Amino acid sequence: MGGVIKTGVAFRKDTLDKLEAYMKKMGLTNRSKIIDEALEVFLTERSILMGTGKVGGAILLYFDHDAEEELTHIQHDFLDIIISNTHAHIDRDNCIEAILVKGDIGRIKELISLLERLKGVKAVRYGFFSIGQI
């Protein structure tokens, strides 16, 4: 493990408020340690996107119901990597969808990029596992 380097970071107020509330509820006092651990988890989970090869996993979406038609059109262009999806209505205006994928990480990154840019998509989360080189 490397040494510690001090740096300044700007946060949105609501994000920092959530962090402070979490720390208080959990009895934690070291903000730097929590942020360092959270960043490590983030980078570990997303580092697979920097690699090459074949992966499998899930893309989770939270979006406005009005975006559903465009999401379907996008997915039709990625049938080579999409193996399944599940759609659910949260309420009258909001939906969630889980898209299971398998294939080349480059192709999966293309899909994620389109989904993240789509108007009405509120959140995109994903998790992947390496399943070998192509």
TAWO-V856745 format. One record per pair of residues at least 6 apart in sequence whose C-alpha atoms are under 8 Angstrom apart, sorted by sequence separation. I is the first residue (numbers start at 0). GAP is how many residues later the second one is. If there is no record, write none. Layout:
# TAWO-V856745
((I;GAP) (I;GAP))
This chain:
# TAWO-V856745
((22;6) (88;6) (89;6) (114;6) (74;7) (87;7) (88;7) (100;7) (115;7) (22;8) (86;8) (87;8) (115;8) (86;9) (87;9) (114;9) (86;10) (85;11) (86;11) (84;12) (85;12) (84;13) (85;13) (84;14) (83;15) (84;15) (82;16) (83;16) (81;17) (82;17) (83;17) (81;18) (82;18) (81;19) (82;19) (80;20) (81;20) (80;21) (80;22) (79;23) (80;23) (80;26) (64;27) (65;27) (80;27) (64;28) (63;29) (64;29) (63;30) (64;30) (103;30) (62;31) (63;31) (61;32) (62;32) (61;33) (62;33) (77;33) (61;34) (60;35) (61;35) (59;36) (60;36) (74;36) (59;37) (60;37) (73;37) (59;38) (58;39) (59;39) (57;40) (58;40) (73;40) (57;41) (58;41) (73;41) (57;42) (58;42) (56;43) (57;43) (55;44) (56;44) (70;44) (55;45) (56;45) (55;46) (54;47) (55;47) (70;47) (53;48) (54;48) (53;49) (54;49) (52;50) (53;50) (54;50) (52;51) (53;51) (66;51) (51;52) (52;52) (66;52) (51;53) (58;53) (66;53) (50;54) (51;54) (65;54) (66;54) (64;55) (48;56) (63;56) (48;57) (62;57) (63;57) (62;58) (63;58) (61;59) (62;59) (48;60) (60;60) (61;60) (62;60) (60;61) (61;61) (60;62) (61;62) (60;63) (59;64) (60;64) (58;65) (59;65) (58;66) (59;66) (58;67) (57;68) (58;68) (56;69) (57;69) (56;70) (57;70) (56;71) (55;72) (56;72) (54;73) (55;73) (54;74) (55;74) (54;75) (55;75) (53;76) (54;76) (52;77) (53;77) (54;77) (52;78) (53;78) (52;79) (53;79) (47;80) (52;80) (53;80) (45;81) (47;81) (51;81) (52;81) (44;82) (47;82) (44;83))
